Amino acid sequence: MLAALAGGTARAADPGALAFPTAEALGEALFFDTNLSKNRTEACASCHAPDAGFADPRENASGKAVSIGDDGHSLGDRNAPTASYARFSPPFGPSGKPGLYHGGQFLDGRASSLEDQAGGPPLNPVEMGMPDAASVVERLKENEAYVAAFDALYGAKVLDDAKTGYAAMTKALAAYERTDTFAPFDSKYDRYLRGEAKLTDQEELGRVLFFSHQFTNCALCHRLNAEGNQERETFSNYEFHNIGVPGNAAARAAAGLDPGGRDLGLAQNASLPEEEKAAQEGRFKVPTLRNVAVTGPYMHNGVFKDLRTVILFYNTYNTKNPARHINPETGLPFDPPEVAENISMKELETGPALDDKRINALVAFLKTLTDKRYEDLIAKD
């Protein structure tokens, strides 16, 4: 349905009915429209592909660690997070815990809302590359169906002003991202909670381990709902933590950055008070685990390719066994943290070391968090 619109081809609106009668329908069209990038090659869906868990499945010079831009060669410096379930992140601000922030969009929370987030990529020079809001609005006005929809939904001639027109565009995109398309809650885990599916013994062990503070630290950060309530769980408390992730020198080099440089995460959020930035260096927003099995690579810099590697990395904080400190993807010890300050040691060191049986069970459980439409993408053991 959207293929004809992906290039932003202009067409007259049906006088009997709007082509996009709701904000959600308009936002869907915009989400797939490559005409909103400088060279007309990239859309929101390029980095958040609906068929790939709303993450970026494309290969480039860095593999899948970071995304390639509209110009065909620029690379970002962070792993594009899934847009799945993004609507549940609260507005950016203090979490209520001393020194901790939570919420917002992007890995550093710099956009407080979905609307704020939607306005970022079109104007980012290494993403969609448009020079300014006025240029984006002019592209919108090329499509007569868009003009009719914006007039009906956001006020007559809303696109005649660049500021109000651009804001209307972000509202439409956010409306689409708030639909159940992005958050269907229909994974095997959800079906299990509704009595519609049965977990295997391994998956059930993983579920028990995940939610048990006695045996793992997973739920300390990857849980939003209150104890005892597992329904419609987003598997993130949206706090910002530094878990000591190693740097990804190869991805940084591919992006033209200093391979040994550091991504300071939350400390780069411009809304943060200057005097608090040092204490927030290296912290990134806890991601949802929804669709985690199909949205690798992992961590803010895409340094790990395999989900099991992620759990092995976490386990290094709970074991002194040298063999458990080997990264199976390199055959070498895990590299030191990209940012060694502000590591959340209290959370990371909670719980005992995990043996292979429990690590495999956690991986099996995490696979059950995959939306039904993506279950055929889960890597087979």
C-alpha positions, -999 to 999 in steps of 0.1 A, spaced: 0 0 0 28 24 8 52 15 -20 38 42 -43 43 68 -16 78 58 -6 93 82 -31 69 110 -22 52 110 -56 27 139 -58 -9 131 -65 -42 149 -61 -63 141 -30 -96 123 -37 -122 150 -33 -146 125 -18 -122 114 10 -88 121 23 -60 97 14 -48 100 50 -79 106 72 -62 102 105 -29 113 121 -19 77 124 -24 70 87 -5 102 77 23 93 101 25 58 85 30 73 51 56 98 64 75 70 82 81 52 48 87 84 27 122 87 14 113 120 -1 120 136 33 157 131 31 182 152 12 189 127 -16 155 111 -15 170 77 -5 163 73 33 131 72 54 125 66 91 119 30 81 154 27 67 169 26 102 137 13 119 125 -14 94 91 -29 103 102 -63 90 133 -63 112 118 -55 146 120 -18 138 157 -19 140 183 -14 111 190 -47 93 214 -31 67 250 -41 64 276 -14 58 313 -7 65 307 -14 102 285 -44 97 252 -36 115 268 -17 144 258 17 132 235 30 104 245 45 70 231 79 61 211 93 31 244 103 14 254 67 10 286 69 30 281 88 63 278 65 94 264 72 128 283 66 160 256 46 178 236 15 172 201 24 161 177 12 188 144 -5 180 114 17 178 93 -11 192 75 -2 224 91 33 224 59 50 233 62 36 269 93 56 278 84 84 301 94 120 295 131 126 303 139 137 338 151 127 373 140 91 381 133 98 418 164 78 428 195 99 438 217 108 409 196 88 384 177 100 353 152 81 333 131 83 301 132 102 269 140 90 235 174 82 219 200 63 239 209 95 257 174 107 263 180 140 245 145 139 230 119 140 258 90 127 237 82 108 206 74 141 188 108 155 198 125 123 186 107 123 152 121 158 145 157 148 149 167 124 121 155 145 91 178 174 102 208 152 112 236 156 86 247 120 89 211 106 88 185 121 65 206 152 59 180 179 53 194 214 59 165 229 79 128 225 88 117 247 59 133 224 34 114 194 49 81 212 48 87 221 11 91 184 5 58 177 22 41 203 1 52 184 -31 26 158 -22 -10 172 -26 -24 143 -6 -2 153 23 -12 189 20 -49 180 22 -43 157 52 -23 183 71 -49 210 65 -77 188 77 -58 174 107 -37 203 119 -54 234 106 -57 251 72 -24 261 56 -4 246 85 24 238 61 26 275 50 47 281 82 79 260 85 78 258 123 42 248 126 44 225 96 74 207 109 58 203 143 27 189 127 48 163 109 64 152 141 29 149 157 18 126 128 49 104 131 45 101 168 8 92 164 18 63 141 45 52 166 19 50 193 -2 25 175 -3 -12 183 18 -19 152 48 -9 173 36 -26 205 13 -56 198 21 -75 230 16 -108 212 49 -126 218 50 -162 230 55 -148 265 23 -127 263 4 -156 249 17 -177 278 4 -151 303 -30 -153 286 -30 -191 288 -27 -193 250 8 -209 249 30 -231 270 67 -224 277 92 -251 273 110 -263 305 141 -243 294 120 -211 287 102 -215 321 135 -218 339 147 -186 321 115 -168 331 119 -177 368 156 -168 368 149 -135 350 123 -123 375 142 -136 406 164 -111 424 180 -141 442 195 -157 411 200 -128 386 201 -91 384 181 -88 352 148 -75 366 166 -47 386 167 -26 354 147 -46 328 114 -44 346 88 -16 347 57 -31 363 54 -38 400 64 -71 415 38 -98 406 25 -80 375 41 -94 344 14 -84 319 23 -57 293 58 -55 307 82 -35 286 113 -50 302 130 -16 309 128 8 338 142 34 314 169 45 338 204 54 326 232 32 337 268 25 327 274 -13 326 310 -11 315 304 -19 278 337 -22 258 343 2 231 337 -7 194 369 6 178 360 -9 144 327 9 142 342 42 153 369 39 127 344 32 100 325 63 110 357 84 108 360 88 146 389 82 169 389 44 174 400 49 210 375 77 217 347 75 243 310 79 239 299 97 271 263 89 267 239 108 290 266 134 297 261 146 261 225 154 267 223 192 264 194 194 288 215 180 317 228 206 341 265 212 335 275 204 370 259 169 368 275 158 335 306 142 349 286 119 371 265 108 341 294 99 318 290 65 302 254 61 311 228 50 285 191 44 287 182 8 296 166 -6 264 135 -26 261 141 -64 258 111 -67 235 122 -83 202 158 -84 215 164 -118 199 159 -103 164 174 -68 168 211 -74 172 238 -63 173 238 -52 209 248 -24 232 248 13 224 278 8 200 268 -26 186 299 -42 200 283 -77 206 267 -97 178 251 -125 197 225 -124 225 243 -151 245 275 -130 244 256 -102 262 246 -125 290 281 -138 293 294 -103 295 270 -95 324 281 -126 341 317 -114 342 307 -92 372 297 -122 392 325 -147 386 362 -148 390 366 -178 367 391 -166 340 373 -188 314 341 -169 320 358 -136 311 364 -147 275 344 -131 247 333 -160 225 331 -137 195 368 -128 197 383 -157 217 400 -131 239 391 -115 272 363 -89 271 379 -55 265 379 -29 293 350 -5 296 347 23 271 339 46 301 353 32 334 337 59 356 301 57 370 297 19 365 265 6 382 284 -20 403 256 -24 428 232 -36 402 257 -56 382 272 -75 411 238 -86 424 232 -123 422 255 -154 418 275 -165 389 256 -184 362 264 -218 347 258 -227 311 224 -242 319 211 -210 334 227 -188 307 210 -209 280 177 -207 298 179 -169 300 186 -168 262 156 -191 256 133 -169 277 145 -137 260 135 -153 226 100 -156 239 97 -118 240 97 -117 202 65 -103 186 46 -130 167 53 -114 133 91 -118 139 92 -153 153 105 -168 121 135 -145 124 147 -160 156 181 -177 152 178 -214 156 201 -232 180 
